[in-house]
């Protein structure tokens, strides 16, 4: 008997529909499973997601790579309080052929904030966060048998990155700054001026009105109220100064798709982001690297050409001023503040071509 397989197509479609997730939560779960499957490391690689005792509390880390002999790259996320672990799935998988990549939810952020019962630690300080980062690096070096690591600091993480590179250069193959903070007062001043200029060039009367209403920005004493910050960032984002070509930054959507995060983790990340910046924001106004003139480890700075959150112009001034055993500046066209995910191929090419070779000879047989 000859079967007309065309007759089976409707039946097949019906069976697929019957098997399809019937709710938004089920669809989300199915998407996470698909992403997790696509992100699998090869047999023999490293894929660990666990809490580690750091600074007297449990803090969550993800350690992933296809070859344990590869050097470690520790990613210090921004914010403060804005985890990158939950959106690393959007760019990180190719890195794992060349590095063992560590994502860390810092004190007050993401899974670590959830681990604390979402209890806001009002005693947090920038120095404490630096101590946490250094304790994590010591743990990584000890646990994975590495003398040195690569350290990547993004935005707020670049503050910690510079401080660590100054304090313990012997631990680092190189420091990599992305969205480099130079000094919070100048960063906010220049970023605001550029955002207001953009609003005027676009003849956006509402943006101009709202931005002019928060002048002076920052205040005369160098501080910036969070209410003013919210207004400035609203228009910074709308004009593509956070993610080039995008009018919004839907980080919660990216977090919700992460195989490493469940719904509670996403909520913890949102609450942690709101609370941690409130605790640390006043301290950040004191950050100023104008007196930093030399590094004892190689330094690489990536700046999005359209970045108005941490202006590219200031990052370039900082780079030109510093001395280091080796240094290079990357002005990334078509990118703003999130260079790693906006231009992932270009970023990885530079990372592997120029920076990864510093660890040559570190691989064991």
NUKE-954007 format. One line per 10 residues: for each residue z, x, y of N, C-alpha, C, CB. Coordinates in steps of 0.2 Angstrom, whole numbers, plus 5000, padded with zeros to 4 digits. Each point is the difference from the previous one (the first is absolute). Glycine has a CB too. Layout:
% residues N
Z X Y Z X Y Z X Y Z X Y  ...
***
This chain:
% residues 365
5000 5004 4994 5000 4996 5006 5000 5004 5006 5006 4991 4994  4990 5008 5011 4999 5004 5006 5005 4997 5005 4988 5004 4998  5016 5000 5005 5005 4998 5005 4997 5001 5007 5010 5002 4992  4990 4993 5012 4998 5001 5007 5007 5002 5004 4990 4992 4999  5010 5015 5002 5006 5002 5004 5001 4998 5007 4999 5010 4993  4996 4987 5010 5001 4997 5006 5004 4994 5000 4989 5004 5003  5012 4993 4991 5004 4994 5000 5007 5002 5000 4991 4994 4994  5011 5012 5004 5007 5002 5000 5002 5003 5007 4998 5003 4988  4998 4998 5017 5002 5002 5006 5005 4995 5003 4989 5006 5002  5010 4988 4999 5005 4995 5002 5007 5000 4997 4990 4993 5003
5009 5008 4990 5007 5000 4996 5003 5007 5002 4995 4993 4991  5002 5012 5010 5003 5006 5001 5003 5000 5007 4992 5006 4993  5004 4991 5012 5003 4999 5007 5006 4996 5000 4989 5001 5004  5011 4994 4992 5006 4996 4999 5006 5003 4997 4993 4990 4999  5006 5014 4996 5005 5004 4997 5003 5005 5005 4995 4998 4989  5001 5005 5015 5002 5005 5005 5004 4997 5005 4990 5007 4998  5008 4987 5005 5004 4996 5005 5007 4998 4997 4989 4996 5005  5011 5002 4989 5006 4998 4997 5005 5006 4999 4994 4991 4994  5003 5015 5005 5004 5006 4999 5002 5003 5007 4995 5002 4989  5002 4996 5016 5001 5003 5007 5007 4998 5003 4987 5000 5002
5016 5004 5002 5006 4999 5003 5000 4994 5004 5003 5012 5000  5002 4983 4999 5000 4994 5003 5004 5000 5007 4999 4995 4989  5004 5010 5013 5004 5000 5006 4999 5007 5004 5009 4992 4994  4993 5008 5012 4999 5006 5004 5004 5005 4997 4998 4993 5010  5008 5006 4988 5004 5005 4997 4997 5003 4993 5010 4995 5005  4987 5001 4991 4997 5002 4994 4993 5004 5002 5005 4990 4994  4992 5008 5011 4994 5004 5002 5002 5007 5003 4994 4989 5003  5011 5011 5001 5003 5006 5002 5002 5005 4995 5004 4994 5010  4999 5003 4985 5003 5004 4994 4994 5003 4996 5010 4993 4999  4984 5003 5000 4994 5002 4997 4997 5006 5004 4999 4988 4995
5001 5011 5011 4997 5005 5004 5004 5007 5000 4995 4991 5008  5011 5008 4992 5005 5006 4999 4998 5003 4993 5009 4995 5008  4991 5002 4987 4998 5002 4994 4994 5004 4999 5006 4991 4995  4989 5006 5009 4993 5003 5000 5000 5007 5004 4995 4988 4999  5009 5012 5006 5001 5006 5004 5003 5005 4997 5000 4993 5010  5006 5005 4986 5004 5005 4996 4995 5003 4995 5011 4993 5002  4985 5003 4995 4996 5003 4994 4995 5005 5003 5001 4989 4994  4996 5009 5012 4995 5004 5003 5003 5007 5003 4994 4990 5003  5013 5010 4998 5004 5005 5003 5003 5005 4994 5002 4993 5010  4997 5005 4984 5003 5004 4995 4999 5007 5000 5000 4990 4993
5005 5015 5006 4998 5007 5000 4998 5001 4993 5009 5003 5009  4988 5003 4990 4997 5001 4993 5006 5002 4995 4989 5004 5005  5010 4996 4989 5005 5002 4995 5003 5007 5001 4995 4992 4992  5011 5009 5008 5003 5006 5002 5002 5001 5007 4993 5005 4991  5005 4991 5013 5001 5000 5008 5007 4998 5001 4988 4998 5003  5014 5002 5003 5007 4997 5003 4999 4994 5003 5004 5012 5001  5000 4983 4997 5000 4993 5003 5008 4998 5000 4987 4997 4997  5016 5004 5008 5007 4999 5000 5002 4996 5006 5003 5010 4994  5001 4984 5005 5002 4996 5006 5008 4999 4999 4988 4995 5002  5016 5008 5002 5007 5000 4998 5005 5001 5006 4997 5004 4989
5009 4994 5011 5005 5002 5005 5003 5007 4999 5002 4987 5002  4999 5016 5003 5003 5007 5000 5006 5000 5005 4989 5006 4997  5016 4997 5000 5006 5001 5005 4999 5005 5005 5007 4997 4991  4992 5001 5015 4999 5004 5006 5004 4998 5006 4988 5001 4996  5016 5003 5007 5004 4999 5005 5006 4994 4999 4990 5003 5007  5012 4997 4987 5005 4996 4998 4998 4993 4998 5007 5006 5007  4986 4992 4993 4998 4994 4998 4994 5001 4996 5004 4994 5010  4994 5000 4986 4994 5000 4996 4994 4999 5004 5006 4996 4990  4989 5009 5010 4994 4999 5004 4994 5000 4995 5005 5005 5011  4990 4991 4990 4994 4999 4996 4995 5005 5001 5003 4988 4999
4994 5015 4996 4994 5004 5000 4995 4999 4995 5007 5009 5005  4987 4992 4997 4994 4999 4995 4997 5007 4999 4998 4988 5003  5001 5014 4991 4998 5007 4999 4994 4999 4995 5011 5006 5002  4983 4996 5001 4994 4998 4996 4995 5006 5000 5001 4988 5002  4996 5014 4993 4994 5005 5000 4997 5001 4993 5006 5006 5009  4988 4996 4991 4997 5001 4993 5001 5006 4997 4991 4993 5004  5012 5012 4999 5001 5006 4997 5007 5003 5003 4987 5002 4998  5018 4999 4998 5006 5002 5002 5000 5007 5003 5005 4993 4991  4990 5011 5007 4999 5007 5003 4998 5000 5007 4997 5004 4989  5001 4990 5014 4998 5000 5007 5006 5000 5005 4990 4993 4996
5008 5009 5010 5006 5001 5005 5002 4993 5002 4996 5011 5004  5010 4988 4998 5003 4994 5002 4998 4999 5008 5010 5001 4992  4988 4993 5010 5000 4998 5006 5004 4994 5002 4988 5004 5000  5017 4997 5004 5005 4995 5002 4997 4997 5007 5010 5006 4994  4990 4987 5005 4998 4996 5006 5006 4997 5004 4989 4997 4994  5012 5005 5012 5005 4997 5004 4997 4994 5004 5006 5011 5000  4996 4983 4998 4997 4994 5004 5003 4999 5007 4999 4995 4989  4997 5001 5014 5002 4999 5007 5005 4994 5001 4989 5004 5003  5011 4993 5003 5005 4995 5002 5004 5002 5006 5001 4997 4988  5005 5005 5011 5004 5000 4994 5001 4993 4997 5006 5010 5004
4994 4991 4989 5001 4994 4996 4993 4997 4997 5010 4998 5007  4985 5005 4994 4993 4997 4998 4998 5004 4994 4997 4997 5011  5004 5001 4983 4998 5003 4993 4993 5001 4999 5011 4996 4996  4987 5009 5002 4993 5001 4998 4999 5000 4992 4998 5007 5010  5007 4993 4986 4999 4999 4993 4997 4994 4998 5010 5006 4999  4991 4988 5005 4997 4994 4998 4993 4999 5002 5011 4996 5002  4986 5009 5002 4993 4999 5002 4996 5007 4998 5003 4992 5009  5001 5012 4987 4997 5006 4998 4994 4999 4995 5011 5006 5002  4989 4988 4995 4995 4998 4995 4993 5000 5004 5009 4993 4993  4991 5006 5013 4994 4999 5004 4996 5007 5001 5005 4990 5005
4998 5015 4994 4997 5007 5001 5002 5005 4995 5000 4997 5012  5006 5003 4985 5003 5006 4997 4997 5002 4993 5010 4996 5006  4987 5000 4990 4998 5001 4994 4996 5007 4999 5000 4988 4997  4995 5013 5007 4996 5006 5000 5004 5006 5001 4990 4994 5004  5015 5005 5001 5004 5006 5001 5004 5003 4994 5002 4995 5011  4999 5000 4984 5004 5002 4994 4996 5005 4995 5006 4989 5002  4988 5012 4999 4996 5005 4997 5002 5007 5002 4990 4992 4998  5012 5009 5008 5001 5006 5003 5008 5002 5002 4988 4999 5004  5016 4995 4996 5007 5001 5002 5004 4995 4996 4997 5004 5011  5009 4998 4988 5005 4995 4998 5003 4997 5006 5003 5007 4989
4996 4987 5012 5001 4997 5006 5007 4996 5000 4987 4999 5003  5017 5002 5002 5007 4997 5000 5000 4995 5006 5005 5010 4994  4996 4984 5005 5001 4995 5005 5008 4999 5000 4988 4995 4999  5015 5004 5007 5007 4999 5000 5002 4995 5005 5002 5012 4997  5001 4983 5000 5003 4994 5005 5006 5003 5003 4995 4991 4993  5005 5011 5013 5006 5003 5004 5006 4995 5000 4992 5008 5006  5013 4995 4996 5006 4996 5002 4998 4994 5004 5008 5011 4999  4994 4983 5000 4999 4995 5004 4993 4997 4999 5008 5005 5008  4988 4997 4987 4993 4998 5000 4998 4998 4992 4997 5008 5009  4999 4987 4991 4997 4997 4994 5005 4999 4994 4990 5006 5003
5009 4997 4991 5004 5000 4994 5007 5003 5001 4989 5000 4993  5011 5005 5011 5007 5003 5001 5004 4995 5004 4995 5012 5000  5002 4985 5005 5004 4995 5004 5002 4994 4995 4994 5003 5011  5002 4995 4985 5002 4995 4995 5005 5002 4995 4989 4996 5001  5011 5011 4997 5005 5003 4996 5007 4999 5003 4991 5008 4995  5009 4993 5012 5007 5000 5003 5002 4992 5001 4997 5011 5006  5000 4985 4991 5002 4993 5002 4997 4997 5006 5010 5002 4993  4986 5002 5010 4997 4998 5007 5006 5001 5005 4991 4992 4995  5013 5012 5004 5006 5001 5005 4997 5005 5005 5009 4997 4991  4991 5001 5015 4998 5004 5006 5006 5006 5001 4993 4990 5005
5004 5016 4995 5005 5006 5001 4999 5001 5008 4999 5005 4988  5006 4993 5015 5000 5001 5008 5002 5007 5001 5002 4988 5002  5000 5016 4993 5002 5007 5002 4994 5005 4999 5011 4997 4996  4983 5001 5002 4994 5004 4999 4999 5004 5006 4995 4992 4992  5003 5015 5007 4998 5004 5005 4993 5004 4998 5012 5001 5004  4985 5001 5001 4994 5004 4998 5002 5007 4996 4994 4996 5011  5012 5007 4991 5002 5006 4996 5001 4998 4993 5005 5005 5010  4998 4989 4989 5001 4998 4993 4994 4999 4996 5011 4994 5004  4984 5003 4999 4994 4999 4997 4996 5006 4998 4999 4990 5006  5002 5015 4999 4997 5007 4998 5004 5003 4994 4997 5002 5012
5010 4997 4988 5004 5003 4994 4998 4996 4994 5009 5002 5007  4989 4992 4993 4998 4996 4994 4993 5003 4998 5006 4990 5004  4990 5011 5000 4993 5003 4998 5001 5007 4997 4994 4993 5010  5010 5011 4993 5001 5007 4997 5003 5000 4994 5001 5004 5011  5004 4991 4988 5003 4999 4993 4995 4998 4995 5011 4997 5005  4984 4999 4997 4995 4997 4995 4996 5006 4999 5000 4989 5005  4998 5015 4999 4995 5006 4999 5004 5005 4995 4995 4999 5011  5011 5002 4990 5004 5004 4995 5000 4997 4993 5007 5004 5010  4994 4990 4990 5000 4996 4993 4993 5001 4997 5008 4992 5004  4986 5007 5000 4994 5001 4997 4998 5007 4998 4996 4991 5008
5006 5014 4996 4999 5007 4998 5004 5001 4993 4998 5004 5012  5008 4994 4988 5004 5001 4994 4998 4996 4994 5009 5002 5007  4989 4992 4994 4998 4995 4994 4993 5002 4997 5007 4991 5006  4989 5011 4999 4993 5001 4997 4998 5008 5000 4997 4989 5005  5008 5015 4996 4999 5007 5000 4995 5003 5005 5003 4999 4988  4997 4999 5018 4996 5002 5005 5004 5004 5005 4992 4990 4998  5005 5016 5004 5003 5004 5005 4999 4997 5007 4999 5010 4993  4995 4988 5008 4997 4997 5006 4997 4993 4999 4999 5012 5005  5000 4984 5001 4997 4994 5000 4995 5000 5006 5010 4994 4993  4986 5001 5007 4997 4998 5006 5003 4994 5003 4989 5004 4996
5012 4996 5011 5004 4995 5003 4995 4996 5005 5011 5006 4999  4988 4988 5000 4996 4996 5005 5005 4995 5004 4990 5001 4992  5010 4999 5014 5004 4996 5004 4995 4995 5004 5009 5008 5001  4992 4986 4999 4996 4995 5004 5004 4996 5005 4992 4999 4990  5006 5002 5016 5003 4996 5006 5008 5002 5000 4991 4990 4998  5013 5005 5001 5007 5002 5000 5002 5005 4995 5003 4988 5003  4993 5012 4991 5001 5005 4995 4998 5007 5003 4998 4992 4991  4998 5008 5014 4998 5007 5003 5005 5003 5004 4988 4996 5000  5017 5000 5002 5006 5002 5003 5004 5004 4995 5000 4991 5009  5002 5006 4986 5003 5003 4994 4996 5006 4998 5005 4989 4996
4989 5011 5003 4996 5005 4998 5000 5006 5004 4993 4992 4995  5007 5008 5011 5001 5006 5005 5007 5003 4999 4991 4995 5008  5014 5000 4992 5006 5003 5000 5002 5004 4993 5003 4990 5007  4994 5007 4988 5001 5004 4993 4996 5006 5000 5001 4989 4994  4993 5011 5009 4995 5006 5000 5004 5005 5004 4989 4993 4999  5014 5005 5006 5004 5005 5004 5006 5003 4997 4996 4994 5010  5007 5002 4986 5007 5001 4997 4999 5004 4993 5005 4990 5006  4990 5008 4990 4999 5003 4993 4992 5001 4999 5011 4994 4996  4986 5010 5008 4993 5002 4999 4999 5003 4993 4999 5001 5012  5006 5002 4985 4999 5004 4994 4999 4995 4994 5007 5009 5004
4995 4985 4997 4999 4994 4995 4992 4998 5000 5012 4997 5001  4984 5004 5004 4994 4997 5001 4994 5005 4999 5006 4992 5008  4989 5005 4989 4993 5003 5000 4997 4999 5007 4999 4999 4987  5003 4995 5015 4997 4998 5007 5003 4994 5002 4989 5005 4998  5011 4994 5009 5002 4993 5003 4994 4997 5002 5012 5004 5004  4987 4990 4995 4994 4996 5002 5003 4994 5004 4994 5003 4989  5004 4997 5017 5002 4995 5005 4994 4995 5001 5008 5007 5006  4994 4986 4993 4995 4995 5001 5003 4995 5005 4995 5001 4988  5001 4997 5017 5003 4996 5005 5006 5004 5003 4996 4989 4995  5003 5017 5007 5006 5004 5002 5004 4998 5006 4993 5009 4994
5013 4990 5005 5004 4999 5006 5002 5007 5004 5005 4989 4994  4994 5011 5012 5001 5007 5004 5007 4999 5004 4987 5002 5001  5014 4992 5002 5006 4999 5004 4999 4992 5001 5001 5012 5006  5005 4985 4993 4999 4992 5000 4999 4998 5007 5008 4999 4990  4995 5004 5015 4999 4998 5007 4992 5000 5002 5012 5003 5003  4986 5003 4996 4993 5001 5001 4995 4996 4996 5003 5012 5004  4999 4988 4990 4996 4995 4995 4999 4993 5003 5004 5007 4990  5002 4990 5012 5000 4994 5002 4996 4999 5007 5011 4998 4993  4990 5007 5011 4997 4999 5007 4993 5001 4999 5009 5005 5005  4988 4999 4991 4993 5001 5000 4997 4994 4996 5001 5013 5001
5002 4985 4993 4998 4995 4996 4999 4994 5004 5005 5005 4990  5000 4993 5014 5000 4994 5005 4994 5001 5005 5013 4998 4998  4987 5007 5005 4994 5001 5005 4993 4999 4997 5008 5008 5006  4991 4995 4988 4994 4999 4996 4999 4993 4998 5001 5011 4996  5004 4985 5002 4999 4993 4998 4999 4996 5006 5008 5002 4991  4995 4999 5015 4999 4996 5006 4993 5002 5002 5012 5000 5003  4986 5006 4997 4993 5002 5002 4995 4996 4996 5004 5011 5004  4997 4988 4989 4996 4997 4996 4999 4992 5001 5003 5009 4991  5003 4988 5011 5000 4993 5002 4996 4999 5006 5012 4999 4995  4989 5006 5010 4996 4999 5006 4992 5001 4999 5010 5004 5006
4989 5000 4990 4992 5002 4998 4997 4994 4997 5003 5012 4999  5001 4984 4997 4998 4994 4996 5001 4994 5004 5003 5005 4990  4999 4995 5016 5001 4995 5005 5005 4994 4996 4989 5003 5006  5016 4999 4991 5004 4996 4996 5006 4998 5005 4997 5005 4988  5002 4990 5015 5005 4998 5006 5007 4999 4997 4991 4995 5006  5010 5002 4988 5006 4999 4997 5004 5006 4998 4995 4989 4996  5001 5016 5001 5003 5006 4998 5002 5004 5006 4992 5000 4990  5004 5000 5015 5002 5004 5006 5006 4997 5003 4988 5003 5003  5012 4991 4998 5006 4996 5002 5007 5002 4997 4992 4991 5003  5007 5009 4990 5006 5001 4996 5002 5007 5000 4997 4991 4993
4998 5014 5007 5002 5007 5000 5002 5002 5007 4991 5002 4992  5007 4995 5013 5002 5002 5007 5007 4997 5001 4989 5000 5004  5013 4995 4992 5007 4997 5001 5005 5004 4997 4995 4989 5000  5003 5016 4996 5006 5004 4997 5000 5007 5003 4998 4994 4989  4998 5007 5017 5001 5006 5004 5007 5000 5003 4987 5001 5002  5016 5005 4999 4998 5006 4998 5001 5001 4992 5003 5005 5011  4992 4998 4986 5001 5001 4993 4998 5008 4998 4997 4988 4998  5008 5015 4999 5007 4999 4999 5004 4998 5007 5000 5007 4989  5006 4992 5010 5005 4999 5006 5001 5007 5003 5005 4990 4995  4998 5010 5011 5000 5006 5004 5005 5005 4996 4999 4993 5010
5005 5005 4986 5004 5005 4996 4997 5002 4994 5010 4995 5005  4984 5003 4993 4996 5002 4994 5001 4996 4994 5002 5011 5005  5002 4984 4996 5001 4995 4994 4996 4995 5001 5012 5003 4999  4987 4993 4995 4995 4994 5000 5004 4995 4996 4989 5007 5001  5011 4987 5002 5003 4994 4997 4996 4998 4994 5006 4996 5010  4997 5001 4985 4996 4998 4994 4995 4994 5002 5009 5004 4992  4993 4992 5013 4996 4995 5002 4994 5002 5004 5010 4993 5001  4991 5013 5003 4994 5003 5003 4995 5003 4994 5007 5002 5011  4996 5001 4984 4997 5003 4995 4995 4995 4996 5009 5009 4999  4994 4985 5000 4997 4995 4996 4993 4998 5004 5011 4996 4995
4990 5003 5012 4994 4998 5004 4995 5006 5000 5008 4993 5007  4994 5013 4994 4995 5005 5000 4997 5001 4993 5007 5006 5008  4996 4994 4987 4997 5000 4993 4996 4994 4998 5010 5007 4997  4992 4987 5006 4995 4995 4999 4993 5001 5002 5010 4992 5001  4989 5011 5005 4994 5001 5003 4997 5006 4997 5003 4994 5010  5001 5011 4989 4997 5006 4997 4997 4998 4993 5009 5007 5005  4994 4989 4991 4997 4998 4994 4994 4996 5001 5011 5000 4995  4989 4995 5010 4995 4996 5001 4993 5003 5002 5009 4992 5003  4992 5014 5000 4995 5004 5003 4998 5006 4995 5003 4997 5012  4999 5003 4982 4998 5005 4995 5004 5006 5001 4989 4994 4999
5016 5007 5004 5004 5006 5001 5004 5002 4994 5000 4998 5012  5001 4997 4983 5004 5001 4994 4995 5001 4994 5010 4993 5005  4986 5002 4994 4995 5001 4995 4993 4999 5004 5008 4996 4990  4988 5009 5010 4994 4999 5004 4995 4995 4997 5001 5012 5003  4997 4984 5002 4995 4994 4998 5004 4994 4998 4992 5008 4997  5015 4992 5003 5003 4994 4997 5005 4998 5006 5000 5004 4988  5000 4989 5012 5004 4997 5006 5007 4998 4997 4990 4996 5005  5012 5005 4989 5006 4999 4997 5002 5006 4995 4998 4987 5001  5008 5013 4997 5003 5005 4995 5004 4996 4995 5000 5010 5008  4996 4987 4987 5003 4996 4995 5004 5004 4994 4991 4991 5003
5014 5013 4999 5003 5004 4995 5003 4996 4995 5002 5009 5008  5001 4985 4993 5004 4996 4995 4995 4998 4995 5008 4996 5008  4986 5003 4993 4995 4998 4995 4998 5006 4996 4995 4991 5008  5005 5015 4995 4999 5006 4995 5006 5001 4996 4992 5005 5009  5014 4994 4994 5006 5001 4996 5000 4995 4994 5006 5004 5010  4992 4990 4991 5001 4995 4995 4995 5001 4994 5003 4992 5009  4992 5012 4992 4995 5002 4995 5002 5006 4996 4991 4995 5006  5014 5008 4996 5002 5006 4996 5003 4999 4993 5002 5005 5012  4996 4999 4983 5003 4999 4994 5008 5003 5000 4988 5001 4995  5014 5002 5010 5006 5003 5000 5005 4996 5004 4995 5011 5000
5003 4983 5003 5004 4996 5004 5000 4993 4997 4998 5007 5010  5008 4990 4989 5000 4992 4999 5001 4997 5006 5004 5002 4988  4997 4991 5012 5001 4996 5006 5006 5002 5003 4994 4991 4995  5012 5011 5002 5006 5002 5003 4999 5006 5004 5006 4994 4991  4990 5011 5006 4999 5006 5003 4996 4999 5006 5000 5006 4989  4995 4990 5011 4996 4999 5007 5005 4997 5005 4989 4998 4993  5015 4997 5005 5005 4997 5005 5005 5006 5002 4999 4989 4995  5003 5015 5001 5004 5006 5002 4997 5004 5005 5006 5000 4989  4987 5002 5009 4997 5004 5005 4999 4997 5007 4994 5004 4990  5005 4989 5010 4999 4997 5007 5007 5000 5004 4991 4993 4995
5014 5006 5001 5007 5000 5003 5002 5007 5002 5003 4989 4994  4996 5015 5002 5001 5007 5001 4997 5003 5006 5002 5002 4988  4991 4996 5013 4996 5003 5005 5003 4997 5007 4990 5001 4993  5012 4993 5007 5003 4997 5006 5007 5003 5002 4994 4989 4997  5010 5012 4998 5007 5003 5001 5000 5007 5002 5004 4991 4993  4992 5013 5003 5001 5007 5001 4998 5003 5006 4998 5001 4988  4996 4996 5015 4998 5002 5006 5005 4998 5006 4988 4999 4996  5015 4996 5003 5006 4998 5005 5005 5005 5000 4997 4988 4998  5005 5014 4996 5005 5005 5000 4998 5007 5003 5005 4994 4989  4989 5008 5009 4998 5007 5002 4996 5001 5006 5000 5002 4988
4998 4992 5015 4995 5000 5006 5003 5004 5006 4995 4989 4996  5011 5010 5005 5003 5003 5006 5001 5008 4999 5006 4989 5003  4994 5013 4991 5001 5007 4999 4993 5003 5000 5010 4998 4993  4985 4999 5006 4993 5002 5000 4998 5003 5007 4997 4992 4990  5006 5004 5015 4998 5002 5007 5002 5007 5002 5001 4988 5003  5003 5015 4992 5002 5007 5002 4996 5005 4996 5011 4996 5001  4984 5002 4995 4996 5005 4996 4995 5003 5005 5001 4993 4990  4999 5013 5010 4995 5004 5004 4999 5007 4997 5004 4994 5011  4990 5007 4988 4998 5006 4996 4996 5005 5005 4999 4994 4989  5002 5005 5018 4997 5004 5005 5002 5008 4999 4999 4990 5008
5007 5011 4989 5003 5007 5000 4998 5003 4993 5009 4997 5008  4988 4999 4988 4998 5003 4993 4993 5004 5001 5006 4990 4994  4994 5016 5005 4995 5004 5002 4997 5004 4993 5004 5001 5012  5000 4999 4983 4998 5004 4994 5002 4997 4994 5000 5010 5007  4996 4990 4988 5002 4998 4993 4999 5006 4996 4996 4988 5002  5008 5013 4993 5000 5005 4995 4996 4998 4993 5011 5005 5005  4986 4989 4995 4996 4998 4995 4993 4997 5003 5010 4997 4993  4985 5003 5003 4994 4997 5003 5000 4993 5002 4994 5008 4992  5003 4990 5013 5000 4994 5003 4993 4997 5001 5010 5003 5006  4989 4990 4992 4994 4997 5000 5001 4993 5003 4996 5006 4990
5001 4992 5016 5001 4994 5003 4994 4996 5000 5008 5006 5008  4992 4988 4990 4995 4995 5000 5002 4994 5005 4997 5002 4988  4998 4997 5016 5000 4995 5006 4994 4996 5000 5007 5008 5006  4995 4985 4993 4994 4995 5001 4998 5000 5007 5005 4993 4991  4988 5008 5010 4998 5000 5007 5002 4994 5004 4990 5007 4996  5011 4987 5001 5001 4994 5004 5008 4999 4999 4988 4995 4998  5016 5009 5000 5007 4999 5000 5003 5000 5007 5001 5006 4988  5002 4988 5013 5004 4999 5006 5007 4999 4999 4990 4995 5005  5012 5005 4988 5007 4999 4998 5004 5007 5001 4997 4990 4992  4999 5015 5005 5003 5007 5002 4993 5004 5002 5009 5000 4991
4990 5000 5016 4994 5001 5003 4997 5007 4997 5003 4994 5010  4991 5006 4989 4996 5006 4997 5001 5006 5005 4992 4992 4994  5007 5006 5013 5000 5005 5005 5007 5004 5000 4993 4993 5007  5012 5004 4991 5007 5003 5000 5000 5005 4994 5006 4991 5006  4992 5006 4988 5000 5004 4994 4996 5006 5001 5001 4990 4993  4993 5010 5010 4996 5006 5001 5003 5005 5005 4990 4993 4998  5014 5005 5007 5004 5004 5004 5005 5004 4997 4998 4992 5009  5005 5004 4986 5006 5003 4996 4997 5005 4995 5006 4990 5001  4988 5009 4996 4997 5004 4996 4998 5007 5003 4996 4990 4993  5001 5009 5013 4997 5006 5004 5006 5004 5002 4990 4993 5004
5016 5004 4997 5005 5004 5002 5004 5004 4995 5001 4992 5009  4999 5006 4985 5004 5003 4995 4997 5006 4996 5005 4989 4998  4999 5015 5000 4997 5006 4995 5003 4998 4993 5000 5008 5010  4996 4994 4985 5001 4999 4993 4996 5005 4996 5003 4988 5002  4999 5014 4992 4996 5005 4996 4993 4998 4999 5011 5003 4994  4988 4990 5006 4994 4997 4999 5000 4993 5003 4997 5007 4990  4998 4991 5014 5000 4993 5003 4993 4998 5001 5011 5002 5005  4989 4991 4995 4993 4997 5001 5002 4993 5002 4994 5007 4991  5001 4990 5014 5001 4994 5003 4994 4996 4998 5006 5004 5010  4995 4989 4988 4994 4996 4998 5000 4994 5004 5001 5004 4988
4994 4995 5016 4999 4994 5004 4996 4996 4996 5001 5006 5011  5002 4988 4987 4996 4996 4995 4997 4994 5004 5008 5003 4991  4986 4997 5009 4996 4995 5003 5000 4993 4996 4993 5008 5006  5007 4987 4997 5000 4993 4997 5007 4999 4997 4988 5001 4997  5017 5002 5005 5007 4998 4998 5005 5000 5006 4997 5006 4989  5008 4991 5009 5006 4999 5005 5006 5003 4998 4995 4990 5005  5010 5006 4993 5007 5003 4998 5000 5001 4993 5005 4994 5010  4992 5002 4986 5000 5001 4992 4994 5004 4997 5007 4989 5000  4992 5017 5002 4995 5004 4998 4999 5000 4993 5001 5007 5010  5005 4993 4986 4999 5001 4993 4997 4994 4996 5010 5007 5001
4991 4987 5002 4996 4995 4997 4994 4997 5004 5012 4997 4995  4988 5005 5011 4994 4998 5004 4994 5004 4998 5007 4997 5009  4994 5010 4990 4994 5004 4998 5002 5004 4994 4996 5001 5012  5006 4996 4982 5003 5003 4995 4995 5006 4997 5006 4989 4997  4988 5010 5002 4996 5005 4998 5000 5006 5004 4993 4991 4995  5006 5009 5011 5000 5005 5005 5007 5004 4999 4992 4994 5008  5013 5002 4992 5007 5003 5000 5001 5004 4994 5004 4991 5007  4994 5006 4987 5001 5003 4994 4995 5007 4999 5003 4989 4995  4991 5010 5008 4996 5006 5000 5003 5006 5003 4990 4993 5000  5013 5006 5006 5003 5005 5004 5007 5002 4996 4995 4996 5011
5008 5000 4987 5006 5001 4996 4999 5005 4994 5005 4989 5004  4990 5010 4993 4998 5004 4994 4997 5006 5001 4999 4990 4994  4996 5010 5011 4996 5006 5002 5004 5005 5004 4990 4993 5000  5015 5005 5005 5003 5004 5004 5007 5002 4999 4992 4996 5008  5012 4999 4989 5007 5000 4999 5002 5001 4993 5001 4993 5010  4996 5004 4985 5002 5001 4993 5000 5007 4998 4996 4989 4998  4999 5015 5004 4999 5007 4998 5006 5004 5001 4988 4999 5002  5017 4999 5003 5006 5004 5001 5004 5001 4994 4999 4996 5012  5001 4999 4984 5004 5000 4994 4996 5004 4994 5006 4989 5004  4989 5013 4997 4996 5004 4994 5005 5005 4997 4989 4998 5006
5011 5002 4988 5005 5005 4997 5006 4997 4998 4995 5009 5006  5006 4984 4996 5007 4997 4999 4999 4997 4993 5002 4998 5012  4992 5001 4985 5000 4996 4994 5002 5004 4994 4991 4993 5005  5013 5005 4991 5002 5003 4994 4995 4999 4995 5012 4999 5003  4988 5005 4991 4995 5000 4995 5001 4993 4996 4999 5012 4999
***
